[in-house]
Amino acid sequence: MQLLRMGEDNRAIRETHMNQASSRSHSLFQIVVEQERRSSDPMAENVSLRSKFNLVDLAGSEKWDHDQDMVDARVTEMTNINLSLYTLGRCIASLASTARKGSTDTEHVPFRESRLTRLLQDSLGGNAKTRVIATLTPASDCVDESVSTLKFADRAKQVMVFVRRNEDRPVDHALVQRLQKEVAHLRTLLANFTATGATGSPPRLTNGGGGDGGGGGGGGSSAEEGYGLV
C-alpha cells in the first residue's frame, strides 16, 4: 500500500474542460511473484511458478481546446497520452481481429510502438486473465466520448487469452550432454553414409558371425543378430 501511495503522490493531475481533477499520466503497478516447489524426492526436479499482477489506471484522452491557449508542456502531455491510447486501441483491434479469424491467420500487433503497450503485452495477448473497467458519464454533452469508450470495451471483450500455468523446470545437464553425444554420433554416421554413397559403393550387409558354417554344423550367427551395414 505504501508503494501505491507513492505512485499516487507522483501522479500528474490537472484540471481539464471535462474534469476538475483529471489524471494526466497513466498509472501502472506491477507485482511479480515467483515460487519454487521442492519435492521430497531427492531425484525429482523442482518446479518454479511465476506470476505477474498488473494494476493499470489509464489517463483519459483529451481533445484540443481551441478556446484557450495551451502551453507547450500541456501539448506534449496531451500528445503522449493520446498516442499511447491510440496504440493501445490498435493492439486491441489487431488481437480482436485475430480472435475472430482464428489462430491460423494472425495479424501484426504493434506492442513496441508505445511504452504502455510494451509493458502490458503479457496482459493483453499473452497468458493472463484480464479485466477491463470502462467508466462512463450520463452527461448528454459527452455522448461521443461514452460511445468511443463502449466501442473500446467491446473490442477488448473479443480478445481471447489462453491461460496456462507457468512452470519452469531446471535443466538436466546430464540429459543434455547425453543427447548432444547422440546427435554427434548420428551426424558421424550420416557423414560416413554420405561419403560412401558419393564414391559409388552402396552400403552392403556383412556377416558378423564366427565361421563359414561348413560341414553342416554351422557356426554363423542368425540373420537377426549378425548382420550390419558397412
Solvent accessible surface area in square Angstrom, and as a share of the most:
residue,aa,sasa,rsa
1,M,152,0.68
2,Q,132,0.59
3,L,115,0.57
4,L,61,0.30
5,R,147,0.53
6,M,100,0.45
7,G,40,0.38
8,E,96,0.43
9,D,117,0.61
10,N,125,0.64
11,R,30,0.11
12,A,47,0.37
13,I,95,0.48
14,R,64,0.24
15,E,114,0.51
16,T,17,0.10
17,H,101,0.45
18,M,82,0.36
19,N,83,0.43
20,Q,155,0.69
21,A,77,0.60
22,S,9,0.06
23,S,31,0.20
24,R,10,0.04
25,S,35,0.22
26,H,50,0.22
27,S,36,0.23
28,L,53,0.26
29,F,45,0.19
30,Q,68,0.30
31,I,72,0.36
32,V,72,0.41
33,V,87,0.50
34,E,126,0.57
35,Q,97,0.43
36,E,91,0.41
37,R,116,0.42
38,R,190,0.69
39,S,55,0.36
40,S,120,0.77
41,D,71,0.37
42,P,126,0.79
43,M,170,0.76
44,A,45,0.35
45,E,79,0.35
46,N,48,0.25
47,V,23,0.13
48,S,42,0.27
49,L,23,0.11
50,R,101,0.37
51,S,69,0.44
52,K,75,0.32
53,F,109,0.46
54,N,31,0.16
55,L,91,0.45
56,V,51,0.29
57,D,74,0.38
58,L,62,0.31
59,A,2,0.01
60,G,42,0.40
61,S,79,0.51
62,E,9,0.04
63,K,123,0.52
64,W,128,0.45
65,D,27,0.14
66,H,158,0.71
67,D,139,0.72
68,Q,81,0.36
69,D,146,0.75
70,M,28,0.13
71,V,103,0.59
72,D,120,0.62
73,A,77,0.60
74,R,31,0.11
75,V,39,0.22
76,T,78,0.46
77,E,43,0.19
78,M,10,0.05
79,T,72,0.42
80,N,87,0.45
81,I,10,0.05
82,N,48,0.24
83,L,102,0.51
84,S,13,0.09
85,L,38,0.19
86,Y,137,0.52
87,T,3,0.02
88,L,6,0.03
89,G,13,0.13
90,R,89,0.32
91,C,0,0.00
92,I,7,0.04
93,A,41,0.32
94,S,16,0.10
95,L,25,0.12
96,A,1,0.01
97,S,14,0.09
98,T,26,0.15
99,A,25,0.19
100,R,158,0.58
101,K,113,0.48
102,G,28,0.27
103,S,93,0.60
104,T,137,0.80
105,D,72,0.37
106,T,96,0.56
107,E,69,0.31
108,H,145,0.65
109,V,27,0.15
110,P,4,0.02
111,F,22,0.09
112,R,190,0.69
113,E,98,0.44
114,S,17,0.11
115,R,204,0.74
116,L,13,0.07
117,T,0,0.00
118,R,102,0.37
119,L,78,0.39
120,L,11,0.05
121,Q,62,0.28
122,D,72,0.37
123,S,19,0.12
124,L,20,0.10
125,G,39,0.37
126,G,25,0.24
127,N,36,0.19
128,A,21,0.16
129,K,154,0.65
130,T,53,0.31
131,R,196,0.71
132,V,83,0.48
133,I,156,0.79
134,A,41,0.32
135,T,112,0.65
136,L,89,0.44
137,T,56,0.33
138,P,142,0.89
139,A,42,0.33
140,S,99,0.64
141,D,122,0.63
142,C,16,0.10
143,V,82,0.47
144,D,102,0.53
145,E,55,0.25
146,S,17,0.11
147,V,65,0.37
148,S,67,0.43
149,T,41,0.24
150,L,93,0.46
151,K,120,0.51
152,F,48,0.20
153,A,21,0.16
154,D,73,0.38
155,R,82,0.30
156,A,18,0.14
157,K,168,0.71
158,Q,64,0.28
159,V,24,0.14
160,M,112,0.50
161,V,48,0.27
162,F,133,0.55
163,V,82,0.47
164,R,163,0.59
165,R,157,0.57
166,N,63,0.32
167,E,72,0.32
168,D,85,0.44
169,R,146,0.53
170,P,71,0.45
171,V,99,0.57
172,D,67,0.34
173,H,128,0.57
174,A,63,0.49
175,L,73,0.36
176,V,57,0.33
177,Q,109,0.48
178,R,141,0.51
179,L,90,0.45
180,Q,112,0.50
181,K,150,0.64
182,E,94,0.42
183,V,68,0.39
184,A,57,0.44
185,H,106,0.47
186,L,99,0.49
187,R,169,0.62
188,T,75,0.44
189,L,89,0.44
190,L,117,0.58
191,A,59,0.46
192,N,85,0.44
193,F,115,0.48
194,T,84,0.49
195,A,60,0.46
196,T,44,0.25
197,G,46,0.44
198,A,89,0.69
199,T,106,0.62
200,G,61,0.58
201,S,59,0.38
202,P,100,0.63
203,P,44,0.28
204,R,155,0.57
205,L,121,0.60
206,T,53,0.31
207,N,82,0.42
208,G,58,0.56
209,G,25,0.24
210,G,78,0.75
211,G,38,0.36
212,D,148,0.77
213,G,29,0.28
214,G,60,0.58
215,G,91,0.88
216,G,79,0.76
217,G,69,0.66
218,G,50,0.48
219,G,53,0.51
220,G,40,0.39
221,S,49,0.32
222,S,58,0.37
223,A,71,0.55
224,E,153,0.69
225,E,142,0.64
226,G,10,0.10
227,Y,100,0.38
228,G,35,0.34
229,L,133,0.66
230,V,90,0.52
